Every structure is written in structure tokens, then in C-alpha cells.
Amino acid sequence: AEKLMKARLTLLDKTIPYTHNITFLIQNIEVLKRDMSDYWELTDFNAFAVQYRYELLISETDSIVREEAIA
């Protein structure tokens, strides 16, 4: 999700901010008057893009249900 937003910013010839925060990236695209309404659900993955990236273990209660995420 993060790479998708950064790719979109690249295609819009914008500087890629140094962040893993999907919300912030979507907001940066919306400022450019692009409709991002279909992508806001991806912000559910912010914890995986930011906090869990740097933690050694993810508890079972925080794990992602891949089938639901893909759907």
C-alpha cells in the first residue's frame, strides 16, 4: 500500500516524502486534486507499515487475516 502511494506520487512528478504512513501519503495525493476515496481503507495497514516493521514479534491478536485483506 505504501509503495502504491509513493508510485502514484512519482507519476505525478512529486517528491516522495520519507514516511511509511499511508494516511499521510494519501493526503499528499489528495492535495494534488486526485480522488483517493477508493484507497482510504488501506490506512488500516498503517500499523503494519510503521509500528510492526520495526518490532521483532507481532502478537496473534494483531496479525492480519490475509484472505480478508485481499478481498
N, C-alpha and C positions, 0 to 999 in steps of 0.2 A: 504494500500500500504506500509506504514511504517513497519507494523508488518510482512508483507510478506518478505521484505528485511532483517529484523532482524532474521526471522526464517531461511532464506537461509544462513545467516552468521553463525548462530548457527549450522546448519547442516554441515557447512564447518569447524567446531571447531574453529571459530574465536571469539574474544572478541567483544561484541556488543558495539559500540560507543554510548555515551549518546548524542543523537541527534534525532530530528524529521525530519531532512532534507533528503528527498527521493533521491535527486541528490547525496548527499554525500554517502548515503548508497549504491546506485548502483555503484558508483565509487569504493567503497571499495570491492565490489564483483568482479568487472571487473579486479581489481589489481590481483585477485586470478585466472585470466585467465578463467573466466566464461563468456559466451555470455549472455549479458543483453540487446541486441538490441530490444527485444520484450517488454521491460519494460520502456523504456525512456519516453513514453507518460504519464506514471504515475507521472512524475515530474510536470505535470500540477496541481497536487493536493498539491504541496508544500505549497501554501498559506493556505490551509485548515489544513495541518498537523502542521503548525508553527504559523503563524500570527493569524488566526481565532480561534485557540484553546484557546487563552488567551484573546480574545476580547469578550465583552458582546453581541454585536449585529453584525450581518452580513447584509450589505445592500442588497437590492433586486438585484442590478446590479452585485453583486459579488456572488450571490447564484449559486449553482451547479444545472445543469439540470440532474437529476438522470438517466433518460432514456438514454440520450446521453453518460453519463459516463459509464453506464453498457454495452452499445453497444461497 
